[in-house]
Amino acid sequence: MTVLIIVIIVPIVVFGITAFITASVSRYDAQTRSLKALYLAQAGIHKGIFNIKATGAPTPVANIDANNQIAVTLIAQCSNIYQLKSIGTSVASGNSIARTLFAQYDATANKVSIYMEGDGTGIPAPACCDDVWWPFSEGPPATVTGTAPYQGALSPAANRPAWIADRLGAANRALRFNASGATNYVVVNDPASSSLDLTTAGTVMAWVYVDNPIAGAGVVNKGATTTASNAYALILNRRNASQARVNFWIYNAAGTQFSVSGSTDVGKGASTGWHHIAATWGPGYLRVYCDGQPDGTTVAVNPTARTNNNPLYIGAMGTLAAASEFQGRIDEVHVFSCQKTDQEILDYYNA
């Protein structure tokens, strides 16, 4: 049996942290491959180098350089799948044929699996789940946040959201919204056919710290200046003067609203601090989460969110009305094009 040992050898430090992940062994195509990887995707790194070492005969790897290295690039717009260049790999006959390998990071199992396209095992290429991410790590005096083409402007210019410490105490790594009573927000212009246009499945999540509960306070809202053009919205809805609960809305092309509400109270201010909130949808149900746990589910629904080129707002609803502003702090906003599992939501909360 031929053994491939594949190691990403490019150490990349992002925001002072290099995250190493020791992968479990995966078995495909009657070969064992183990992998140690830097999890580059969440840090926005889209290229790496795999060091490939082959033992046994016949030598299974072709198209590598003199240092036994082969470049690997993340599939465009996809945060967890690496596609290796076409390589040769041994088969039962000992022949070498060109194949495409995919290396996919699985956050749930904390492993990287190697998939071989067209190897007769019936394993398809892994599905892509776009992840648009605003880590709010720029700090002052930055007036935009995120990565192109999804950079968001801190608006309005006269009263932008303020840079503030995040949940870990790191200075200027989160944003505080509407502290002065005047509405402010992050506005992300939406290019045509973008990763913000979610349809039959998606996930929206963020860390929040509530300063003052507001009825229908927009945390993440894909829409325009009227609710008739909204696509989806992650909301904290006021319950009383000191508490709010997670809500999520989807509007389909006909304007029909599908919604789900949480049951856990998200408290105000320092008494409870930061909370992780999320919402998912896909075939059969909508679900919201609070601090990594399922918090409410609407079943027997199969919504398809409307698509449009209207902006995405963070910290306010698309109406930009003071009555729907979010008053508090927001960090680590994600918009995914797939329905994340309960375990994956918990993993993000625990990360």
Secondary structure by P-SEA (a helix, b strand, c coil): cbbbbbbbcbbbbcccbbbbbbccccccccbbbbbcccccccccccbbbbbcccccccccccccccccbbbbbccccccccccccbbbbbccccbbbbbbbbbbbbccccbbbbbbcccccccccbbbbbbbcccccccccccccccccbbbbcccccccbbbbbcccccccccccccccccbbbbbbbbcccccccccccccccbbbbbcccccccccccccccccccccccbbbbbccccbbbbbbbbbccccccccccccccccccccccbbbbbccccccbbbbbccccccccccccbbbbbbccbbbbccccccccccccccccccbbbbbcccccaaaaaaaaac
